[in-house]
Amino acid sequence: MARKVNYDSWTREELVKELRRIKEIKYGLVWHRDLPEEKIDILINPDARTPNEMFPNEMFGKPFPILKEAKDKEIYSDKDNPVNLIIEGDNYHSLVVLNFTHQEAIDLIYIDPPYNTGNNDFIYNDKLVDPEDPFRHSKWLSFMERRLKLARLLLKNTGVIFISIDDNELAPLRMLCDEIFSQVNFLATIVLKNKAGAGAKPKALIDVHEYILMYAKDSSLIKSVSVPYDESNTKLFKKKDKHFSIRGPYGTWALGTTSMANRPNLRYPIQYKGENIWPEKQWLWSKGRVDEAIKNDELVFNKMKNGKWSVRFKQYLKDKDGKLRNSTPTTLFEGPYTHEGTRELDSILGNRLFAFPKPVNLIKKLIKFNYDGKENKDAVILDFFAGSGTTGHAVLALNKEDGGNRRFILCTNNENDISTNICYPRIKKAINGYKDTEGKSIVGLGGNLKYYVCDFVEAEPTDRNKRKLVNESTEMLCIRENAFELVRDEGDFKIFKNSNNYLGIIFYEEAIDEFKRAIQKIQGHINTYVFSLGDDPHEIQFTDVKDKVTLCAIPEVILKVYREIFK
């Protein structure tokens, strides 16, 4: 039973706020966001672990998150490959930083958050949430709301997000996502059959499934979703005809349908060998399309023993250009099963270091979704509940399979050393190769990795703190510009490059002239960040090289993002 709220001790301001909240209540999601006794809206980071991470929802004088690179964890297998990221720290802080480095830059987000089952799986305010806690669902929703709001800002307009969940929070999560992403951007609820059966005797029915919610940033930009044919599809294509050399084998499917939909234009006779063949109900195709199929020898006619005709249409494994066809996925996924993910991780790191990791093939399947018939082999993929690192492993495996240049960003805390002892070692072995627990050599998938740890600087808007933020901003700027190769370090300024552009960081105004001399020999454009106590990146001093540089003032370019988040 939910705890009855006692209003006797509330201040006038609190009562007015509560009255306004009640008057604004509409059908849908309502939870205790603002109860003073629970202080749900006071902590920006409700699952914090250290006092300095627990700061009020005001910017003044409080810490801002930054990133510091752990150089000893850097992995480079090929400088021509994309750079992937692991960020260690509370995922709220990681998302704050990513709102500076990757706002509207993420193609796909997959997360597997705590399911709030009451079985010691969800921590809020440094405490495990008890299944009898009357605010159990409110705490979980507050925890998810803050993170999902920041995550939405990271998605490109064409981006999508997948969220794994089970029955404990499916309904609240669906309403929360409708509120954050808008109901019109809901695409599907995928039902995943994740196990063959159950071990313990169930209370009611045997539970063999969970869910994956799928939302678009802007569903109006997505007209269709398809997936490449896999082995389960290709086995249906066994027959050959004159088009085999280009289109491969074909299968056949019934042209007639038993649908009772009122479509008179789909009920007509097909003329074949002097006979008129009528559908039992109606045809799948219009007459014009059928005539074209007959002309191209794409229909198969067979007369059955009862004298009726069977009409089936051909579907080839490849299109007319020889490209493998796609199919429309259904909302029912028959596996992969959870035990496959456990077996995969166990073979890499040993037995039972992480409970119920998702299988690599599940994440690969989601990444391989094509939108409007287009595949994106350069996608940027984020998982901010990274856990054991399955999403990163899936990206590496998929790039190896099809030559893609996808990049991943994994965010995870280091509770019970999950980042340093599970997520990072797994990705390192996946990149470099390893011997599994049975002694078999597994070839590395290749790839590059940088590892960052969340840290903090004070947010009080003093000149001293602005200087500190600039001094600690190098890693964030390198990530924002995807430029990690240091080509010049003069202390007062640094120059980095990637394959296309350069990044310049000027830490002191006095170094501007020396920086301009240094870039004279550089062939290429330079995105340049210049220290300034305001929002002017000293444009006048760059007039003679204005065609060569794009200027931004730091830390103001960072502070604008943080002010919006922490307002």
C-alpha positions in Angstrom: 0.0 0.0 0.0 1.4 3.4 -0.9 2.3 5.7 1.9 -0.3 8.5 2.6 1.1 11.9 2.2 0.9 14.2 5.3 0.6 17.8 4.2 0.4 19.3 7.7 4.1 20.2 7.8 4.4 21.5 4.2 5.3 25.1 3.6 3.0 27.4 1.7 5.4 27.3 -1.3 5.4 23.5 -1.2 1.6 23.3 -1.1 1.3 25.7 -4.0 3.7 23.7 -6.0 1.8 20.5 -5.2 -1.5 22.1 -6.1 -0.1 23.2 -9.5 1.2 19.7 -10.1 -2.2 18.1 -9.3 -4.0 20.6 -11.6 -1.6 19.7 -14.4 -2.1 16.0 -14.1 -3.3 14.4 -17.3 -4.0 10.9 -18.4 -0.7 8.9 -18.6 2.4 8.9 -16.4 2.2 10.4 -12.9 4.7 9.7 -10.2 6.1 11.3 -7.0 8.7 13.5 -8.7 8.7 16.3 -6.1 8.0 14.9 -2.6 10.2 16.8 -0.2 10.5 13.9 2.2 12.0 11.7 -0.5 14.1 14.6 -2.0 13.6 12.9 -5.4 14.1 16.1 -7.3 17.1 17.4 -5.3 19.8 15.0 -6.5 21.0 15.3 -10.1 22.7 11.9 -9.6 20.3 9.7 -7.6 22.6 6.7 -7.7 25.7 8.5 -6.6 28.6 6.8 -4.8 30.7 9.6 -3.5 29.7 12.8 -1.7 31.1 15.2 -4.3 28.9 13.6 -7.0 25.8 14.3 -5.0 25.1 17.9 -5.9 21.9 20.0 -5.9 20.0 21.0 -9.0 21.6 24.4 -9.1 24.7 25.2 -11.1 26.2 27.8 -8.8 29.3 26.5 -7.0 28.7 22.9 -7.9 30.9 20.6 -9.9 30.8 20.1 -13.7 31.7 16.7 -15.1 34.8 16.5 -17.4 36.8 13.6 -18.8 40.3 12.4 -18.1 41.9 9.9 -20.3 43.4 6.7 -18.9 46.4 6.5 -21.3 47.4 3.0 -20.1 44.1 1.6 -21.5 44.5 3.0 -25.0 44.3 0.4 -27.8 45.4 1.1 -31.4 45.3 -1.8 -33.9 45.0 0.4 -37.0 45.0 4.2 -37.2 42.8 4.1 -40.2 40.0 2.5 -38.1 37.5 4.6 -36.1 38.2 5.3 -32.5 35.8 3.8 -30.0 35.2 5.1 -26.4 34.6 3.7 -23.0 33.6 6.3 -20.4 33.9 5.2 -16.7 31.6 7.0 -14.3 28.0 7.5 -13.4 26.1 7.5 -16.7 24.3 10.7 -15.9 27.6 12.6 -15.8 28.7 10.7 -19.0 25.5 11.8 -20.8 26.1 15.4 -19.7 29.6 15.4 -21.2 28.3 13.7 -24.4 25.8 16.5 -24.7 28.8 18.7 -25.4 30.8 16.2 -27.6 28.0 14.4 -29.4 24.8 16.4 -29.3 22.6 15.2 -32.3 25.4 13.0 -33.4 24.3 9.5 -32.4 22.6 7.2 -34.9 21.5 4.4 -32.5 21.2 4.0 -28.8 20.8 0.6 -27.1 20.4 0.3 -23.3 19.7 -2.5 -20.9 18.8 -0.6 -17.7 18.1 -2.2 -14.3 14.7 -3.9 -14.5 13.7 -2.9 -10.9 12.7 -6.5 -10.0 13.3 -6.0 -6.3 16.0 -8.6 -6.4 18.9 -6.3 -5.5 19.2 -5.1 -9.1 18.4 -1.3 -8.7 20.3 1.2 -6.5 18.9 4.7 -5.8 20.5 7.2 -3.5 23.2 4.7 -2.7 20.7 2.1 -1.4 19.2 -1.0 -3.0 15.5 -0.4 -3.6 13.4 -2.8 -1.6 10.4 -4.5 -3.4 8.1 -3.2 -0.7 9.3 0.4 -1.0 6.2 2.5 -1.7 8.3 4.9 -3.9 10.0 2.0 -5.8 8.5 2.9 -9.2 8.8 6.6 -8.6 12.5 6.3 -7.9 13.1 4.2 -11.0 11.2 6.6 -13.2 13.1 9.6 -11.8 16.3 7.8 -12.4 15.4 6.9 -16.0 13.7 10.2 -16.8 16.9 12.3 -16.3 19.0 9.9 -18.4 16.5 9.5 -21.2 16.0 13.3 -21.6 19.7 13.7 -22.0 19.9 10.7 -24.4 17.2 12.2 -26.6 19.3 15.3 -27.2 22.2 13.0 -28.5 20.2 11.3 -31.2 20.3 12.6 -34.8 16.9 13.5 -36.2 17.1 10.1 -38.0 18.3 8.3 -34.9 16.5 5.5 -33.0 16.7 4.1 -29.4 16.2 0.6 -28.2 15.5 -0.1 -24.5 15.4 -3.6 -23.1 12.9 -4.1 -20.2 10.7 -6.8 -18.6 7.2 -6.7 -17.1 8.2 -5.0 -13.9 8.5 -1.6 -15.5 7.2 -2.1 -19.1 4.1 0.0 -18.7 5.7 2.9 -16.8 8.6 3.0 -19.2 6.3 3.0 -22.3 4.5 6.1 -20.9 7.7 7.7 -19.9 9.1 7.3 -23.4 5.8 8.6 -24.9 6.3 11.7 -22.7 10.0 12.2 -23.6 10.2 11.0 -27.2 6.5 11.6 -28.0 4.0 8.9 -28.7 4.1 9.6 -32.5 7.7 8.5 -32.5 6.9 5.1 -31.0 7.9 2.4 -33.6 7.5 -1.0 -32.0 7.5 -3.1 -28.9 9.7 -6.1 -29.7 8.9 -9.3 -27.8 12.1 -11.3 -27.3 11.8 -15.0 -26.5 15.0 -15.1 -24.4 14.8 -18.6 -23.0 13.6 -22.0 -24.0 11.9 -22.7 -20.6 12.1 -22.0 -16.9 14.1 -23.6 -14.1 12.1 -22.9 -11.0 8.3 -23.7 -11.0 6.5 -20.5 -11.9 3.7 -18.9 -9.9 1.5 -18.8 -13.0 2.8 -19.1 -16.6 6.3 -19.9 -17.6 8.1 -16.6 -18.3 10.2 -16.9 -21.5 10.3 -13.4 -22.8 11.2 -9.8 -22.3 10.7 -6.7 -24.4 12.6 -4.1 -26.4 11.0 -0.7 -26.8 11.9 1.1 -30.1 11.5 4.8 -30.6 12.6 7.2 -33.3 13.8 10.8 -32.7 11.5 11.8 -35.6 9.4 9.0 -37.0 8.3 11.1 -40.0 11.8 10.7 -41.3 11.6 6.9 -41.3 9.3 5.4 -43.9 10.3 1.8 -43.6 12.4 -0.6 -41.5 14.0 -3.7 -43.0 16.8 -6.3 -42.2 19.1 -8.2 -44.4 18.2 -11.8 -45.0 19.9 -14.2 -42.6 20.3 -18.0 -42.6 16.7 -18.5 -41.5 15.5 -16.6 -44.6 18.0 -17.9 -47.2 17.1 -21.5 -46.6 13.7 -20.7 -48.1 15.3 -19.9 -51.5 16.1 -23.2 -53.3 14.8 -23.1 -56.8 16.7 -21.9 -59.9 15.6 -20.3 -63.2 17.2 -18.2 -66.0 17.8 -15.3 -63.6 20.0 -17.4 -61.2 23.3 -15.9 -62.3 22.2 -12.4 -61.1 19.3 -12.9 -58.8 20.3 -16.2 -57.2 17.8 -18.9 -56.2 14.1 -18.2 -55.6 11.2 -19.3 -53.4 7.5 -19.1 -54.1 4.6 -17.8 -52.0 0.9 -17.9 -52.5 -0.5 -15.0 -54.5 -4.0 -15.6 -53.2 -5.0 -14.3 -49.7 -7.9 -15.2 -47.5 -8.1 -11.6 -46.3 -11.7 -10.3 -46.0 -10.6 -6.7 -46.6 -13.0 -4.9 -49.0 -10.6 -4.4 -51.9 -12.6 -5.0 -55.1 -9.6 -4.1 -57.3 -7.8 -7.2 -55.9 -10.6 -9.6 -57.0 -10.4 -10.4 -60.7 -9.6 -13.4 -63.0 -6.1 -14.3 -64.2 -6.0 -15.7 -67.7 -3.8 -18.7 -68.1 -3.9 -21.5 -70.8 -7.3 -20.4 -71.8 -8.8 -20.5 -68.3 -9.9 -17.8 -66.0 -8.4 -18.3 -62.5 -10.3 -16.6 -59.7 -9.0 -16.1 -56.2 -10.7 -17.8 -53.3 -11.0 -14.4 -51.7 -8.7 -11.9 -53.5 -5.2 -11.5 -54.8 -2.3 -9.8 -53.0 -1.4 -7.8 -56.1 -3.2 -5.5 -58.5 -4.0 -6.7 -62.0 -1.3 -4.4 -63.5 1.3 -5.9 -61.3 0.2 -9.4 -62.0 0.3 -8.8 -65.8 3.9 -7.5 -65.4 4.8 -10.6 -63.3 3.4 -12.9 -66.0 5.4 -11.1 -68.7 8.6 -11.5 -66.6 7.9 -15.2 -65.8 7.6 -14.4 -62.1 4.4 -16.5 -61.5 4.2 -20.3 -61.1 0.9 -22.1 -62.0 0.0 -25.6 -60.9 -3.3 -27.4 -61.5 -4.2 -29.5 -58.5 -6.1 -32.8 -58.4 -9.4 -31.1 -57.5 -9.1 -29.1 -60.8 -8.3 -25.8 -59.1 -5.3 -23.8 -59.8 -2.5 -22.9 -57.4 -0.9 -19.5 -58.3 2.4 -18.6 -56.5 4.8 -15.7 -57.1 8.5 -16.0 -57.2 10.7 -14.0 -54.9 14.5 -14.0 -55.5 17.2 -14.0 -52.9 18.7 -10.9 -54.7 17.3 -7.9 -56.5 17.7 -7.1 -60.2 21.1 -5.6 -59.4 22.4 -8.7 -57.6 22.1 -7.1 -54.1 20.9 -9.3 -51.3 17.2 -8.5 -50.5 15.9 -7.2 -47.2 12.8 -8.3 -45.3 10.6 -6.5 -42.9 11.2 -7.6 -39.3 8.4 -8.8 -37.1 7.9 -7.7 -33.5 8.6 -11.3 -32.3 12.3 -12.2 -31.9 12.8 -16.0 -31.5 16.1 -15.6 -29.6 19.0 -15.4 -29.2 18.6 -16.8 -25.7 20.1 -15.2 -22.6 22.3 -18.2 -21.9 24.1 -17.5 -25.2 25.3 -14.1 -23.8 26.4 -15.8 -20.6 28.3 -18.5 -22.5 30.0 -15.8 -24.7 31.2 -13.8 -21.7 32.3 -16.9 -19.8 34.4 -18.1 -22.7 36.3 -14.8 -22.7 36.7 -13.9 -19.0 35.8 -17.0 -17.0 32.7 -18.2 -15.2 29.8 -16.0 -14.0 31.5 -12.7 -13.6 28.4 -10.9 -14.8 24.8 -11.9 -14.5 22.7 -12.2 -17.6 24.7 -10.3 -20.3 22.9 -9.8 -23.5 24.0 -11.9 -26.5 26.2 -10.3 -29.2 23.8 -11.5 -31.9 20.9 -9.7 -30.4 22.7 -6.3 -30.5 24.0 -7.1 -34.0 20.4 -7.8 -35.2 19.3 -4.3 -33.9 22.3 -2.5 -35.4 21.6 -4.2 -38.8 18.2 -2.6 -39.1 18.0 -0.6 -42.3 15.9 2.5 -42.6 14.3 3.3 -45.9 16.3 0.6 -47.5 19.6 2.1 -46.5 22.3 0.5 -44.3 24.6 2.7 -42.2 28.0 1.2 -41.9 29.3 4.5 -40.4 26.8 4.6 -37.6 27.8 5.9 -34.1 26.2 3.7 -31.5 25.8 4.5 -27.8 25.1 2.3 -24.8 25.0 4.2 -21.5 24.2 1.1 -19.4 27.1 -0.8 -21.0 27.6 -3.4 -18.3 29.8 -6.2 -19.7 30.3 -4.4 -23.0 28.2 -6.6 -25.3 27.2 -3.6 -27.5 30.9 -2.7 -28.1 31.7 -6.4 -28.9 28.7 -6.5 -31.4 29.9 -3.4 -33.2 33.4 -4.8 -33.6 32.1 -8.1 -34.8 29.8 -6.5 -37.3 32.5 -4.2 -38.7 34.7 -7.3 -39.1 31.9 -9.1 -41.0 31.0 -6.4 -43.5 33.9 -3.9 -43.5 31.9 -1.2 -41.7 33.3 1.8 -39.9 30.8 1.9 -37.1 31.9 3.5 -33.8 30.7 2.7 -30.2 30.5 4.7 -27.0 30.1 2.7 -23.8 29.3 4.3 -20.5 29.4 2.4 -17.3 30.1 3.0 -13.7 32.8 0.9 -12.0 30.7 -0.6 -9.2 32.2 -3.9 -8.2 35.0 -3.1 -10.8 32.6 -3.8 -13.7 34.4 -1.4 -16.0 38.0 -2.2 -15.2 37.6 -5.9 -14.7 34.8 -6.9 -17.1 33.8 -4.3 -19.7 37.3 -3.1 -20.6 39.1 -6.5 -20.6 36.3 -8.0 -22.7 36.7 -5.2 -25.4 40.5 -5.4 -25.2 40.4 -9.2 -25.9 37.8 -8.8 -28.6 40.1 -6.3 -30.4 43.4 -8.0 -29.9 42.3 -11.7 -29.8 42.6 -14.1 -27.0 42.5 -17.7 -25.9 39.2 -18.8 -24.6 38.7 -20.8 -21.4 39.1 -24.0 -23.3 42.5 -22.9 -24.7 41.2 -22.1 -28.3 42.8 -19.1 -30.0 40.2 -16.5 -31.0 41.4 -14.1 -33.7 41.0 -10.4 -32.8 38.4 -8.2 -34.5 40.6 -5.2 -34.7 39.6 -1.6 -33.8 40.8 1.3 -31.7 39.8 2.3 -28.2 40.2 5.2 -25.8 39.3 5.0 -22.1 38.1 8.0 -20.1 37.1 8.5 -16.5 34.6 11.2 -15.3 36.1 13.9 -13.1 34.8 17.2 -11.9 35.6 20.9 -11.8 33.8 23.5 -9.8 31.0 25.3 -11.5 31.0 28.7 -9.6 31.4 31.2 -12.5 34.7 32.7 -11.4 37.6 33.5 -13.7 39.6 30.9 -11.8 37.1 28.1 -12.4 36.8 29.1 -16.1 40.6 28.7 -16.4 40.4 25.3 -14.6 37.6 24.1 -17.0 39.7 25.1 -20.0 42.8 23.4 -18.7 40.7 20.2 -18.3 38.9 20.3 -21.6 41.4 18.8 -24.0 40.0 15.3 -24.0 36.4 16.6 -24.4 37.4 18.8 -27.4 39.3 15.9 -29.0 36.3 13.7 -28.7 34.0 16.4 -30.1 36.2 16.9 -33.1 37.1 13.2 -33.4 40.8 14.3 -33.6 43.2 12.3 -31.4 46.6 12.4 -33.1 48.8 15.0 -31.4 50.9 16.8 -34.0 52.2 19.7 -31.9 52.3 20.5 -28.2 53.6 23.9 -27.2 52.1 23.9 -23.8 50.2 27.1 -24.4 48.5 25.5 -27.4 48.1 22.1 -28.9 47.2 20.9 -32.4 45.6 17.5 -33.2 44.4 16.0 -36.4 42.1 13.3 -37.8 41.9 12.0 -41.4 40.1 15.1 -42.6 40.6 18.1 -40.4 42.7 19.6 -37.6 41.9 20.7 -34.1 43.6 23.6 -32.4 43.3 24.4 -28.7 44.8 27.7 -27.5 44.9 27.8 -23.7 46.2 31.4 -23.3 45.4 34.5 -25.4 49.1 35.4 -25.5 49.8 32.3 -27.6 47.6 33.3 -30.5 50.4 34.7 -32.7 52.6 31.7 -32.1 49.7 29.4 -33.0 49.0 31.3 -36.3 52.7 30.9 -37.2 52.5 27.2 -36.4 49.5 26.6 -38.7 51.0 28.3 -41.8 52.4 25.0 -43.1 49.3 23.0 -42.3 47.3 22.1 -45.4 43.7 21.8 -44.2 41.0 23.5 -42.2 41.5 23.9 -38.4 38.7 24.0 -35.9 40.2 26.3 -33.2 39.1 26.7 -29.6 40.5 29.8 -27.9 40.4 30.6 -24.2 38.3 33.6 -23.4 36.6 34.9 -20.3 33.5 35.7 -22.4 32.1 34.4 -25.7 34.5 36.2 -28.1 37.2 33.9 -29.4 39.3 36.9 -30.3 38.1 37.0 -33.9 39.9 40.3 -34.7 43.3 38.6 -34.1 42.5 35.9 -36.6 41.4 38.2 -39.4 44.4 37.3 -41.6 43.7 33.5 -41.3 39.9 33.6 -41.2 39.5 31.3 -44.2 41.7 28.7 -42.5 40.1 28.5 -39.1 36.7 28.1 -37.5 36.7 29.8 -34.0 35.0 28.9 -30.8 35.5 30.5 -27.3 36.3 28.1 -24.5 35.0 27.5 -21.9 31.8 29.3 -23.1 31.1 26.7 -25.8 31.0 24.1 -23.0 29.2 26.3 -20.4 26.3 27.0 -22.8 25.6 23.3 -22.9 26.0 22.8 -19.1 23.8 25.8 -18.3 21.0 24.4 -20.3 21.2 21.0 -18.7 21.6 22.3 -15.1 19.2 25.2 -15.3 
